[in-house]
Amino acid sequence: MDGWRAQAAERLAAYAQAAAETYGAAALPANPAVPAVRFIAGCHPHNAKDYDEAAEAALLARLADPRVAALGEIGLDYHYDFSPRDVQKDVFRRQLRLARECGLPVSLHLREAHDDAYRILCDEGFPPAGTLLHCFNLDKQVLAPFLEAGCFIAFGGPVTFKAADEVREAARLVPLDRLLTETDSPYMTPEPMRGMICGPAHTVFTAACLAEVFGCVSGADREAFLGRLWENAHDLLDRRPTAWQLAHATSVDEARS
């Protein structure tokens, strides 16, 4: 992360200089601020078969870094079944318990396994810090129990797809204070860029689609809607370090970040 920030600062300075030479001195600040970046860590269900005590210890060490904003992606994937389903369920449970211990929200990867995942969440308890249903692309019937449980719902490119009316219908049901956008990079690129490699810049198309779904097509309503999406992401994923993280941070610099 520190290496990325150094490279980003160099590139931003170079872009600012090029912009000044091309468009004039006021085009960009001389030293643009490096965007704040947070990350999440967890054992994806594809890799559940490799999860053991050593992996859990390594995960806990990573979660202690206060820059970690959530535990994820975790969950169940019955489409590929790269790990046995009973193992996926066990690892999912173990990580839900870690999230509660660490005071972190979780980001869920669920594929063809929503019913089992919901039962496990009800059994273990939804993490108090929050539960984010990652890249939701199904209908309102699948979504309903997760909404009732208070989950945050993130939509990526699929909500923009021409044939995805059921996804847009589901999106309309999400309370505005629990609605997020995402990339699922490098996959699920939204229209009209579908077919390209997806990246963070493409969330503008997803956000624009959601604004239309919610009837916020122009003016102050649209601005307020997009501002709310921004606030939701910050409230859930850019919060201050948890008490557990501060107690387990491995350096003074980490504790101050």
Sequence and secondary structure as in RCSB ss.txt:
>XXXX:A:sequence
MDGWRAQAAERLAAYAQAAAETYGAAALPANPAVPAVRFIAGCHPHNAKDYDEAAEAALLARLADPRVAALGEIG
LDYHYDFSPRDVQKDVFRRQLRLARECGLPVSLHLREAHDDAYRILCDEGFPPAGTLLHCFNLDKQVLAPFLEAG
CFIAFGGPVTFKAADEVREAARLVPLDRLLTETDSPYMTPEPMRGMICGPAHTVFTAACLAEVFGCVSGADREAF
LGRLWENAHDLLDRRPTAWQLAHATSVDEARS
>XXXX:A:secstr
 HHHHHHHHHHHHHHHHHHHHHH TTSS SS       EEE   GGGGGG  HHHHHHHHHHHTSTTEEEEEEEE
EETTT SS HHHHHHHHHHHHHHHHHHT  EEEEEES HHHHHHHHHHH   TT EEETT  S HHHHHHHHHTT
 EEEE GGGGSTT HHHHHHHTTS GGGEEE   TTS   TTSTTS   GGGHHHHHHHHHHHTT  SHHHHHHH
HHHHHHHHHHHHS    HHHHHH SSHHHHH 
